[in-house]
Each structure stands twice: as structure tokens, then as C-alpha cells.
Amino acid sequence: MILIDFFLKKFNDCYGHIAGDECLRTVAQTINHSIERAVDLAARYGGEEFVCVLHNTDISGARHVAELIRNNVYQLQIAHKESTVEPFVTISLGVSSAIPDESSSVRLLIQAADEMLYKAKELGRNRVVCDCDR
């Protein structure tokens, strides 16, 4: 799970919705270019949130890709003077992993990743938190 830090209210109020839409597109393209395998999926999850599904990737690999995505967005240096994290757009990421079987629940995997995202926000944002860090 990926969240653009302090985006919807602060960014859009400061720069306007057209600039907000352009920022969303740029971040989405950066996320998409950060995952290179055709079997992986990056998608907008709603508002300023995105999700990546990395097929056949262990938690260590998922953490690595998450850090790559975070760094690639950070390197864009898109101005965001209303952010309390940096003067440009940053993202927070929550990482979880599961080996699916017949008793698996997609809902539980999303919930675990969302909990890690919440922890990333709680710890100051612009970071990756992985359920392997527990």
C-alpha cells in the first residue's frame, strides 16, 4: 500500500486540482516504472493511495521494491511546500506478504499492508514499514 503524504487537502488547496491531477499521474507513472516484471501490478487504490501486487515475491524482495519506489518518487522533487515532511512530494509505504492457499484471504493481506502503512505514517512518513519489521 502506498500513500502520497499530505496530498489531498494540503497539495490540492495549495496548488489546485489540475496540478494535483498531474502530480498523481507523475507518481503513478513512477510507481509503474519502478516495477519491471510484466506479472506485477501497480494500480490506484483510491484518492492518493496506490497498491502494488508483486507476484511470487518474498517479503525481502517486496521491501526492496518498496524502497525503490519510495526513492524514485523522492527523486522527482515535486514541490509541496505544505508538507510537514519535506518541501516536496513524498510517499509512505506499508508492505505485507502472503503465500496464498485455499484458506487465504485477500482482505487479510490488504489489512496487514494497511496496518504497516498506518505505522509508516505514525513514524513520520516518507518511509517503508514492512510486517517483517515486527
N, C-alpha and C positions, 0 to 999 in steps of 0.2 A: 504494500500500500504506500502511496506517495501523496504528499500534501504540499502544495505551494504555501510557504509560510506567510501569514498575514496578508492574504491575497484579496479575497472577495471584497470586503469592506474597505480596507485601507488602500489597496492598489487602485481599485476602480474609482474610489472617491477622489484620489489624488490625480490620477492620470486620465480617467474617463474609460468608458466601456469599450470604445474602439481599441484603445491601447491595451486594455485588459484582454480583449479577444486575441490581439496579435501576440501578446505575451503567452497566453495559453497555447496558441499554435506553435510558437517557438519552443516552449518547454516540451510539448507533446512530440515534436519532431526530434528534439534532442534525446528524449527518452527512447523513442523508437529506433534512432540510430545507435543508441548505446547497447541495444540487444541485437546481436548479429545473426542468431540462428533463425531459420525460417519457421521452426516449430514453436518458437517463443512468441508470446503475445503481449503487446502493450495496448492499453485502452484507457479512455477517460472513464472514470467511475462515477463522476458527478461533481458539479461545481468546480472546485480547484483540486480535485482528487483524481489520481490515476492508479491503475493496478497493472502489475506485470505478472504474467504466469510463465514460469521457466520450466519447460518440460525436462524431466529426467535430470534435475539439478539438485545436488545435495545442499545442505544449509550453508556450508562454507562457500560454495560456488555462488549461491544466491546472495550472500553477504558481499562477495566480491563485485558482482554485477550492480548491486545497490550502491556501493561506494563509487563505482564508476559513473553511474547515473548522477549521483549527488555532485560529484566533482565536475562532470560535464556541464550541468546546469549552473553550478557556481562559476565556472569559467566564462559563461556567457556575459556576466556582469551587467545584466539588465537593471537599469536604475530602479530603485524602490526606496525613496527617501523616507517613507512612512514605516518601514520595517524597523523593529527594535533589535533585529539580529545582525544585519549588515546593511549597508546603503544600497544593496542590490538584491535581486530575487534569489532566494534560497529555497531548498526543499527539505522536508523531513521524510524519513522512510521507516516503515515497520516491516520486518522480514520474518516469515514463518515458512516451514516446510512440512510436507507430509508425503508418505508413501501410500497411495490410495489402495483400498481394498473394498470389498462389498459392504463393509460397515462404515466406510469413510463418509464424512460429511463436508461438503464444500463450505457450508455455513460455519463449521468449526474452524476451518483453515482461515477463512476471511476474518472471523472473530479474533483468532490468535494474531494475525498480522495487524489488525486494527488496534489491538492492545499494545503491540510493540510501537505502532505509530503514536499512540497516545503517550507512551513513555518517552519517545523521542521529543515530542512537544514539551512534555513536563521537564525534561532535562535541558531545555534551552533551544531546541530546534536546530536546523541545519546539521542533521546527523542521521546516522543509520543505527537503529536498535533492532537486534535480532533475538528471537526466542532462544537462541543458543547462548545468549549472554546471561541467562537467569542463573 
